[in-house]
Amino acid sequence: MRFGWVASVAGIALSSLGLGACSSGQTGSPDCVGPVSCVCDPLYGGGTLLRVHAESAGAGKLEAVVDEVFAPSDRAPNAQLGDRVGGSVLAERPCARGAPSTLQVGAELLVLYSAGVSRDPTQPRSAALLDGVFSFAIPWADTLSFGDSTQLASAELSVLFTPESCLERFPADPAPPCNDTPASAACSAAPRESGGGPGWFALLFGLGLLVRLRRAPAR
C-alpha cells in the first residue's frame, strides 16, 4: 500500500512539472528542460541557509554542526543554532556539478539544508535532523563561490532568501531549443518562459523526499 501511495505521489509531482506525458526530446520532458539558474533553482525546494562546520564528510554525505542561521522566520524551524544536521549532498557547488568533492572535516560551509521527514511521531527530532538533504554546500568566505565564476559576497546573503530576489541577481539562462513533436496538451510546443520555476533541482529534491518517506516505518 505504501509503495502504491509513493508511486501515486511521484506521478502527481511529475505531472505538475509538465513531465508526465512528454516524449523524450520534447519540451517539458526531462531531457528538454526549461531555463535554469544554477544558484536560484535549489531555493524552490525550500530549506534553510546555514553556516556550519563539517564533522564528517564523504560519499555524498555530510554531517555538521550549525554555527549560524540565515533565513526568514518561516524557514528557520528547519534547524537551530547548535543543531547537528546531516544527510545527502545533492551538489557542493551547484554551478559546477560534477566537479571533484572538496568537503573536509572542520571546513566552514554555507549550506541550503532541509530536515528529514518522519511518519513516526515518536521519532526524536535529532534523528530527522540527521536524515536531511543539503541542496548545496559551498565553502564559507567573504566571497561565496557557487562554481563556474558565479560568486556572491557573504554580506549580500539576503539575495538568496527568496527565488525571486535571487533571479534578479542571477537570471536564468535561456531555455535551449527543443525537438518538439505533436503530443498531448500536457506538453508545450515551444520552450518554457524564463524567469523562474522549480526546474530540475526541485524535481531531484522531491524524489529524494519520496524515497525517505518510502523508507520510513509504516504506522
C-alpha positions in Angstrom: 0.0 0.0 0.0 2.7 2.4 0.9 4.6 1.8 -2.3 1.5 2.5 -4.3 1.0 5.7 -2.4 4.6 6.8 -3.1 4.2 6.0 -6.8 1.0 8.0 -7.0 2.6 11.0 -5.4 5.5 10.7 -7.8 3.2 10.7 -10.7 1.4 13.8 -9.5 4.7 15.5 -9.0 5.9 14.7 -12.5 2.6 15.8 -14.0 2.8 19.1 -12.1 6.1 19.8 -13.7 4.8 19.0 -17.2 6.8 15.8 -17.5 4.1 13.1 -17.2 3.1 12.9 -20.8 6.1 14.3 -22.6 8.1 12.3 -25.2 11.8 12.2 -25.0 13.3 15.3 -26.6 10.1 17.3 -26.4 9.6 20.5 -24.5 8.7 19.6 -20.9 10.4 16.2 -20.9 13.4 15.5 -18.5 15.9 15.8 -21.3 14.5 19.0 -22.7 14.3 21.2 -19.7 13.4 24.9 -19.4 15.6 27.8 -18.3 18.0 27.0 -15.5 19.5 29.2 -12.8 22.1 27.1 -11.0 22.1 29.4 -8.0 18.4 30.0 -7.7 16.7 26.7 -8.7 17.7 25.0 -5.4 15.8 27.6 -3.5 12.5 26.3 -4.9 12.9 23.2 -2.8 12.7 25.3 0.4 15.2 24.7 3.1 17.3 27.0 5.4 20.5 28.8 4.7 23.0 27.8 7.4 26.7 28.4 8.2 28.0 25.1 9.6 31.3 23.4 10.3 31.7 19.9 9.0 32.2 17.0 11.4 32.2 14.2 8.8 32.0 14.2 5.0 32.3 11.7 2.2 30.5 9.6 -0.4 27.9 12.3 -1.0 27.1 12.6 2.7 27.7 15.4 5.2 27.3 15.8 9.0 27.8 19.2 10.5 27.0 21.5 13.4 25.0 24.7 12.9 27.0 27.9 13.7 24.6 30.5 12.3 21.1 30.5 10.8 20.3 32.8 7.8 16.6 32.6 7.0 13.3 34.3 7.1 11.3 33.2 10.2 9.1 30.8 8.2 12.1 28.7 7.2 14.1 28.9 10.4 12.5 25.9 12.1 14.4 23.6 9.8 17.4 23.9 12.1 18.6 26.0 15.0 21.9 27.2 16.4 23.9 24.3 17.7 21.9 21.5 16.0 23.7 18.6 14.5 22.5 18.2 10.9 23.2 15.6 8.3 22.2 13.8 5.1 22.8 13.6 1.4 24.5 16.4 -0.6 22.8 17.0 -3.9 25.5 19.3 -5.1 28.5 21.0 -3.5 28.9 23.9 -5.9 25.5 24.0 -7.8 27.1 25.8 -10.8 29.9 23.3 -11.1 28.1 20.0 -10.9 30.4 17.0 -11.5 33.5 18.7 -10.0 35.5 16.7 -7.5 34.4 16.8 -3.9 36.3 19.3 -1.7 34.4 18.7 1.5 36.7 18.3 4.5 36.2 17.7 8.2 36.4 21.1 10.0 35.5 23.2 7.0 33.1 26.1 7.4 30.3 25.9 4.8 27.3 27.7 3.6 24.6 25.1 3.1 21.0 25.1 2.0 19.5 22.4 4.3 16.1 20.7 4.7 15.5 18.4 7.6 14.2 14.8 7.1 10.5 14.0 7.2 9.3 11.2 9.5 6.0 9.5 9.5 6.7 8.2 13.0 5.6 10.8 15.6 7.8 9.1 18.3 11.0 9.6 16.3 13.2 12.1 18.1 13.9 15.4 16.3 17.6 14.7 16.3 17.1 11.6 14.0 15.1 13.7 11.5 17.9 16.3 11.5 20.5 13.7 10.6 18.3 12.4 7.7 18.0 15.6 5.7 19.2 17.0 2.4 21.8 19.6 1.6 20.9 21.2 -1.7 24.3 22.8 -1.8 27.4 23.0 0.4 30.0 25.6 -0.5 33.0 26.9 1.4 32.2 29.9 3.7 34.2 33.0 2.8 33.8 36.8 2.3 33.1 35.9 -1.4 31.0 32.8 -1.8 31.7 30.8 -4.9 29.0 28.7 -6.5 31.2 27.4 -9.2 31.8 28.5 -12.9 32.8 32.0 -11.8 29.4 32.6 -10.1 30.0 34.5 -6.9 28.2 36.5 -4.2 29.6 38.5 -1.3 28.6 36.9 2.0 27.4 40.4 3.1 24.7 40.1 0.4 23.4 36.8 1.5 19.8 38.1 1.7 19.7 37.9 -2.1 19.2 34.1 -1.5 16.3 34.5 0.8 13.7 34.0 -2.0 13.9 32.6 -5.5 12.6 35.9 -6.8 15.3 38.1 -5.3 17.9 35.5 -6.4 16.7 35.6 -10.0 17.0 39.4 -10.1 20.7 38.9 -9.3 21.3 35.6 -11.2 18.8 35.5 -14.1 18.1 32.1 -15.6 19.9 31.1 -18.8 17.5 31.0 -21.8 15.9 27.6 -22.5 17.7 25.7 -25.3 15.7 24.8 -28.4 13.8 21.5 -28.3 12.9 18.9 -30.9 9.2 19.1 -30.4 6.8 16.6 -31.9 2.9 16.6 -31.8 1.7 15.1 -28.5 -1.0 15.7 -25.8 -1.8 19.1 -24.5 0.3 18.4 -21.4 3.4 19.3 -23.4 4.1 22.7 -24.9 5.2 23.2 -28.5 7.6 26.0 -27.5 10.3 26.4 -24.9 9.0 27.5 -21.5 9.4 31.1 -20.5 12.4 32.1 -18.4 12.3 33.9 -15.1 11.5 31.3 -12.5 10.2 27.8 -11.7 11.4 24.8 -9.8 13.3 23.3 -12.6 15.4 20.1 -12.4 16.6 20.8 -8.8 13.2 20.8 -7.2 12.4 17.5 -9.1 15.5 15.9 -7.6 14.6 17.3 -4.1 11.0 15.9 -4.4 12.2 12.5 -5.5 14.7 12.4 -2.6 11.8 13.3 -0.2 9.7 10.5 -1.6 12.5 8.0 -1.1 12.8 9.0 2.5 9.1 8.7 3.1 9.1 5.2 1.5 11.9 4.2 3.9 10.0 5.5 6.9 8.3 2.8 9.1 4.6 2.4 8.4 2.2 3.3 11.2 
